[in-house]
Amino acid sequence: MQGRREIKAAAIQMSSTPAKAENFGVAEDLIREAVAAGADLVALPELWSCHGLEEAYRENTEPVPGPTTAFLGRLARELKVYVLGGSILEGEPGSERRYNTSTFFDPSGELVARYRKIHLFDVKAPDRDYLESRTVAPGDEIVAAKAGPATLGLSVCYDLRFPELYRLLALRGAEILAVPAAFTLATGKDHWELLLRARAVENQAYVVAPAQWGQKADGRRTYGRSMIVDPWGTVLAQCPDRDGFALATLDLDYLDRFRADFPALANRRPEAYDW
């Protein structure tokens, strides 16, 4: 609608395999479908281009910019949309140490932001033990970027459990919080929606959360249920258990009114928080 400050976002859901070319084909098809449905901002899940086996991760680790970012930039430029490249493994090809990196492209195809996952998934989950830090190095920079009329805050998966990251993004102007993920089934069934809605409510922001779903080549099961949440904590759109996308209009005029009427961010008392 003319005069309104809004953006239509799509959170793409995939069940990626170790086969990079196959994942590229699925991603491109879903991006094109989302844009045909009206999306201005399209977001892919964590490790969308290669998922499931360590040897495939080593083979497909690449620099940024590199072949995968060139692919994403080409699609953004051709389709004239913003593209959040979920995350890929950034580093020297064949490297044993890499970053889990999210990239963001504007409609000209330019790579305008790069975020390296800060919080690494080192846990004893109900289904198995995970030690992401064995092969992935943590980032240390908080990143936000312009996405048309909005400011987008970048994060990846396990970051979702660290509210201080999202509060700092909100204080830096983020109105949309991006959470590309590959949540495990064991944790996702109880915590995924709960945490996404909490991050939306406490930061008075939209959350766009594209996710992996289904069983992976290493036997791990991912939860899926990609979703978009509004600042009140309402789930605007959610994916069922299959490839696809959640699509919703993010009304930024509504967000402005909501933050003005319910000024929780403005009511912070940072002088009392020194511990």
C-alpha positions in Angstrom: 0.0 0.0 0.0 1.4 3.4 -1.0 2.7 5.5 1.8 2.9 2.6 4.3 6.2 1.5 5.7 6.2 -2.3 5.3 8.1 -5.2 3.9 6.9 -8.7 3.0 9.2 -11.4 4.3 9.6 -15.1 3.5 11.3 -17.6 5.9 12.3 -20.5 3.7 12.4 -24.1 5.1 14.6 -26.8 3.7 15.9 -30.2 4.5 19.4 -29.8 3.2 21.7 -32.7 2.3 25.5 -33.0 1.9 24.9 -32.5 -1.9 25.6 -28.8 -2.6 24.2 -28.7 -6.2 21.0 -30.3 -5.1 20.6 -27.8 -2.2 21.3 -24.9 -4.6 18.4 -26.1 -6.9 16.0 -26.4 -4.0 16.9 -23.0 -2.6 16.6 -21.2 -5.9 13.2 -22.8 -6.6 11.9 -21.7 -3.2 13.3 -18.2 -3.5 11.6 -17.8 -6.8 8.3 -19.1 -5.5 8.5 -16.7 -2.5 9.3 -13.7 -4.7 6.4 -14.7 -7.0 4.2 -14.7 -3.9 5.2 -11.1 -3.2 8.3 -11.4 -0.9 10.6 -8.4 -0.7 12.9 -10.1 1.8 13.8 -13.8 1.5 15.7 -15.7 4.2 17.3 -19.1 4.0 18.0 -21.4 7.0 21.3 -22.2 8.7 23.8 -24.3 6.6 21.3 -24.4 3.7 23.9 -25.2 1.1 25.4 -28.3 2.8 24.2 -30.1 5.8 24.8 -33.4 7.6 28.4 -34.8 7.2 31.7 -33.5 8.4 33.6 -34.5 5.2 31.1 -32.5 3.2 31.5 -29.5 5.5 35.3 -29.6 4.9 34.8 -29.9 1.1 32.3 -27.0 1.0 34.0 -24.5 3.3 34.7 -21.4 1.2 35.7 -17.8 1.5 33.2 -14.9 1.7 32.8 -13.5 -0.9 33.0 -16.8 -2.8 30.9 -19.1 -5.1 27.9 -19.3 -2.8 27.7 -15.6 -2.1 28.0 -15.0 -5.9 25.0 -17.3 -6.4 22.9 -15.5 -3.8 24.0 -12.1 -5.0 22.9 -13.0 -8.6 19.5 -14.1 -7.4 19.0 -10.9 -5.3 20.0 -8.8 -8.3 17.9 -10.7 -10.8 14.8 -10.8 -8.6 15.4 -7.3 -7.1 14.9 -8.5 -3.5 16.8 -8.6 -0.2 18.3 -12.0 0.5 19.5 -13.3 3.8 21.8 -16.2 3.0 21.0 -18.2 6.1 24.5 -19.4 7.0 27.3 -21.2 5.3 30.8 -22.4 6.5 33.3 -19.6 5.8 37.0 -20.4 5.7 39.8 -21.7 3.5 38.7 -24.8 1.4 39.5 -28.0 3.3 40.1 -26.1 6.5 39.4 -27.9 9.9 38.5 -24.5 11.4 35.8 -22.2 10.0 33.1 -19.7 10.8 29.3 -20.3 10.7 28.6 -17.2 8.7 25.3 -15.4 7.7 25.4 -13.1 4.7 22.9 -10.4 3.6 22.4 -9.0 0.1 20.5 -5.9 -1.2 18.5 -5.8 -4.4 21.5 -4.7 -6.4 23.2 -8.0 -5.5 25.7 -6.4 -3.2 26.9 -8.2 -0.1 26.0 -5.6 2.5 26.5 -7.5 5.8 28.3 -10.5 7.1 27.7 -12.0 10.6 29.8 -14.8 12.1 27.8 -16.8 14.7 28.9 -15.7 18.2 27.5 -18.5 20.4 28.5 -22.1 19.4 26.4 -25.1 20.1 28.4 -27.0 22.8 25.8 -28.9 24.8 24.6 -32.3 26.0 21.2 -32.3 24.3 18.5 -35.0 25.0 19.3 -36.8 21.7 23.2 -36.5 21.7 26.2 -34.5 22.6 27.1 -31.6 20.3 30.5 -29.7 20.2 30.3 -27.1 17.4 33.5 -25.4 18.7 35.5 -28.5 17.7 35.5 -27.3 14.1 33.9 -23.8 14.2 35.4 -20.6 15.6 33.1 -18.0 17.2 32.5 -14.5 15.8 32.7 -11.5 18.0 30.8 -8.7 16.2 27.2 -7.7 16.5 25.8 -6.9 13.0 22.7 -5.0 11.8 22.0 -3.8 8.3 19.3 -1.8 6.4 16.6 -3.8 4.6 14.6 -1.3 2.7 12.5 0.6 5.2 13.7 -1.6 8.1 16.8 -2.4 10.0 17.6 -6.1 10.2 19.5 -7.7 13.1 21.5 -10.8 12.2 22.0 -14.0 14.3 22.2 -17.8 13.8 20.5 -20.6 15.6 21.9 -21.2 19.1 22.3 -17.4 19.5 18.6 -17.5 20.1 19.2 -18.6 23.7 21.2 -15.4 24.5 18.8 -12.5 25.0 21.6 -10.0 25.5 22.5 -10.3 21.8 19.0 -9.4 20.7 18.7 -6.5 23.2 21.8 -5.0 21.8 20.5 -5.4 18.3 17.3 -3.7 19.3 19.2 -0.8 20.9 21.1 -0.4 17.6 17.8 0.0 15.8 16.9 -3.5 14.7 13.2 -3.8 13.9 13.5 -7.3 12.4 15.5 -10.1 14.0 16.7 -12.8 11.7 17.2 -16.3 13.2 18.2 -18.8 10.5 18.5 -22.1 12.3 18.8 -25.9 12.4 17.3 -26.6 15.8 17.4 -30.2 16.9 14.0 -32.0 17.1 14.6 -32.7 20.8 15.1 -29.1 21.8 12.9 -27.5 19.1 9.7 -29.2 20.1 9.7 -27.5 23.5 11.9 -24.3 23.0 11.9 -23.1 19.4 8.5 -21.2 19.3 8.8 -20.2 23.0 12.2 -18.5 22.5 11.3 -16.9 19.2 8.2 -15.3 20.7 10.1 -14.2 23.8 12.8 -12.5 21.6 10.0 -10.7 19.7 8.1 -9.5 22.8 11.1 -8.4 24.9 12.6 -6.4 22.0 9.4 -5.2 20.4 10.5 -6.5 17.0 9.5 -8.8 14.2 11.3 -12.2 14.1 12.0 -14.0 10.8 13.2 -17.6 11.5 13.9 -19.9 8.6 14.8 -23.4 9.7 16.0 -26.8 8.6 13.6 -29.7 9.0 13.8 -33.5 8.8 16.5 -36.1 9.3 20.0 -35.4 8.2 22.7 -37.6 6.7 24.4 -38.0 10.1 21.1 -39.2 11.7 20.3 -35.9 13.5 16.7 -34.8 13.3 15.9 -31.1 12.9 12.7 -29.5 14.0 11.7 -27.1 11.2 8.5 -25.1 11.9 10.0 -22.0 10.3 8.0 -19.0 11.4 7.5 -15.2 11.4 6.5 -13.6 14.7 5.2 -10.1 15.3 6.2 -7.7 18.2 3.2 -8.8 20.3 4.5 -12.4 20.1 1.8 -13.6 17.6 2.9 -16.1 15.1 2.0 -14.6 11.7 3.0 -17.6 9.6 4.5 -21.0 10.1 5.7 -23.9 7.9 4.4 -27.4 8.2 6.9 -30.4 8.0 8.0 -30.0 4.4 10.0 -27.8 2.2 8.4 -24.4 1.7 8.2 -20.9 3.2 6.3 -18.9 5.8 5.2 -15.5 4.3 4.0 -12.4 6.1 3.8 -8.7 5.8 5.8 -6.8 8.4 4.0 -3.6 9.2 6.6 -1.1 10.4 4.1 1.7 10.9 2.3 -0.6 13.4 5.7 -1.3 15.1 6.3 2.4 15.5 2.9 2.9 17.1 3.4 -0.1 19.3 6.8 1.1 20.6 5.4 4.5 21.2 2.3 3.3 23.1 4.1 0.6 25.0 7.6 2.0 25.5 9.4 -0.9 27.1 12.7 -0.2 25.4 12.5 3.5 26.3 11.6 2.6 29.9 14.9 0.7 30.5 17.0 1.7 33.5 20.6 1.0 32.4 22.0 3.0 35.4 20.5 0.3 37.7 22.0 -2.7 35.8 25.6 -2.4 36.8 26.6 -5.8 38.3 
